[in-house]
Amino acid sequence: MDASQIYIIISLVILVIIALFVFFISKNKKEKKLSTLAGLSFAFILAGILFSDDRLIGYSLIGIGVLLAIIDIILKSKKK
């Protein structure tokens, strides 16, 4: 493994730890859960990071994830 792969693995482990803290250790039950679209966006971004060896696929997946996140933000802002 080269250095870039080690950094990617470390960053993914840190993201999983943060997700565990946010979702399972959170004491306040009034907090809103992630919407389906936001969760899907998060999954696409993680997949883009995992497939970063092939730049076309990696950047495409990250772009799809960002686009889904923007759509989710727009939909939530219209509901208010």
C-alpha positions in Angstrom: 0.0 0.0 0.0 1.3 3.4 -0.8 0.8 6.6 1.2 -2.3 7.8 -0.6 -4.2 4.5 0.1 -3.3 4.7 3.7 -4.6 8.2 4.0 -7.9 7.2 2.3 -8.3 4.3 4.7 -7.6 6.5 7.7 -10.1 9.1 6.6 -12.8 6.5 6.0 -12.2 5.0 9.5 -12.5 8.5 11.0 -15.7 9.1 9.1 -17.2 5.9 10.4 -16.2 6.8 13.9 -17.8 10.2 13.6 -21.0 8.6 12.1 -21.2 6.3 15.0 -20.9 9.2 17.5 -23.6 11.2 15.6 -26.1 8.4 15.1 -25.7 6.1 18.1 -24.4 8.2 21.0 -26.5 11.3 20.4 -28.6 11.9 23.5 -31.1 14.4 21.9 -33.8 12.4 20.2 -35.4 15.6 18.7 -32.7 15.8 16.1 -33.7 15.1 12.6 -32.5 12.0 11.0 -30.8 12.0 7.6 -33.2 12.0 4.7 -33.0 9.2 2.2 -31.6 11.5 -0.4 -28.9 12.8 1.9 -28.0 9.2 2.9 -27.8 8.3 -0.8 -25.6 11.3 -1.4 -23.3 10.3 1.4 -23.0 6.8 0.0 -22.1 8.1 -3.5 -19.4 10.4 -2.1 -17.9 7.5 -0.1 -18.0 5.3 -3.2 -16.2 8.0 -5.1 -13.5 8.1 -2.5 -13.2 4.3 -2.6 -12.9 4.3 -6.4 -10.5 7.1 -6.6 -7.9 5.0 -8.4 -9.9 5.5 -11.6 -10.4 9.3 -11.7 -13.3 9.2 -14.1 -15.4 6.9 -12.0 -14.3 8.5 -8.7 -15.0 12.0 -9.7 -18.3 11.0 -11.4 -19.5 9.4 -8.2 -18.5 12.3 -6.0 -20.2 14.7 -8.5 -23.4 12.6 -8.3 -23.3 12.7 -4.5 -22.8 16.5 -4.5 -25.7 16.9 -7.0 -28.0 14.8 -4.8 -27.0 16.8 -1.7 -27.9 20.0 -3.5 -31.2 18.6 -4.6 -31.9 17.6 -1.0 -31.1 21.1 0.3 -33.4 22.7 -2.3 -36.3 20.3 -1.5 -35.9 20.9 2.3 -35.8 24.7 1.8 -39.0 24.6 -0.2 -40.8 22.7 2.6 -40.2 25.5 5.1 
